[in-house]
Amino acid sequence: MRSRQVTIKDIAKRLGISPSTVSRALKDHPDISYNTRKAVQELAQILGYKPNEVALSLRTSQSKIIGVIVPEIVHHFFSSIISGIEEVANEAGYYVMIFQTNESYKKELVYSQTLISSRIDGLIVSFSKETTDFEHFNTFVKNNIPIVLFDRVTDDLEADKVLSDDVKGAFLITEHLIQQGYRRIAHYGSPDYMNISQSRLKGYKNALEKYNIPFDKDLVFKCDTHEDSIKLTQKIFSEKNHPDAVFAVNDLTATGVIVALRKTGLRVPEDVAVAGYTNALVSKIVDPPLSTVDQHGYEMGQEAARMLLHRLRKRNSETPFETRIVKTNLVIRESTIKNNK
């Protein structure tokens, strides 16, 4: 049988004092004598007393819950984000409620309604790939529930934002490929309406321009999953004038390229170089190990949580919304080193 939770009344009865005195003693109220406070707190610890979080939230109008919506939990980048969020939130006394949409707009709608009903204090979100209408998140804004957007963002919402420096990251990895001697560099990107697709394409173009390599729209493809990249790569590299390098929008897509190239009999990097983006675990274990860009997801998660907590503390102030950029850096491995033996 489940044991009954210890209450303030139980402690009061044991010590022969009023429940209100126990309540104030647990809060270290100066009106209560040191000896009484010590006795109450010691007995509370012995009995395993824990505050009733539901009752507390009703009194304070705070649930101490932060909602998090991500496209995929299994994706290394998003799991790193969640870890960073949880660390900062838990240290501040908040719990984290996590939902994954699996890139579904419909699921995102349902989970948004669930979080509103759960009386969360704030929301941290990265949109699904299908999301182009953001009206469901305006419900949070109208209910004075602050939002922090990360990675995938929009200007259609009044919210703080955390981004990685995608333009710089894409520039650096494309520049690295050019410096290794590759010239026909294909880019596998996400849908055009996504900010990460636009930023990484811009960085790619900037690098080509710096080295006077003409931009060829026929080398840019909409492909951002492992499965699709296998199919696309087999098609592209069955043709004679195929690219000599591929820069993919994420590491899973890049590993699909490597798998497909192996099936076609092409070697990486001797025949074709392959680079990714994220620095996921898979980038270290694929053969050959993948050159990529580290987005620092853990740090992004920490920053998103700090921004939300700051917004919660300043809920009624006119603090302007911020966009913070987390720096990216190159991680060079064997998949792009042309002279690799």
ABEGO torsion letter per residue (X at the ends): XBBBBBBAAAAAAAAGBBAAAAAAAAAGBAABBAAAAAAAAAAAAAAGBBBBAAAAAAAAGBAGBBBBBBABAABAAAAAAAAAAAAAAAAAGBBBBBBBAGGBAAAAAAAAAAAAAAGBABBBBBBBAABABAAAAAAAAAAGBBBBBBGBBBAABBBBBBBBBAAAAAAAAAAAAAAAGBABBBBBBBBAABAAAAAAAAAAAAAAAAAGBBBBAAABBBBABAAAAAAAAAAAAABABBBABBBBABAAAAAAAAAAAAAAGBBOAAABBBBBBGGBAAAAABOBBBBBBBAGAAAAAAAAAAAAAAAAAAAABABBBBBBBBBBBBBBBAAABAABX
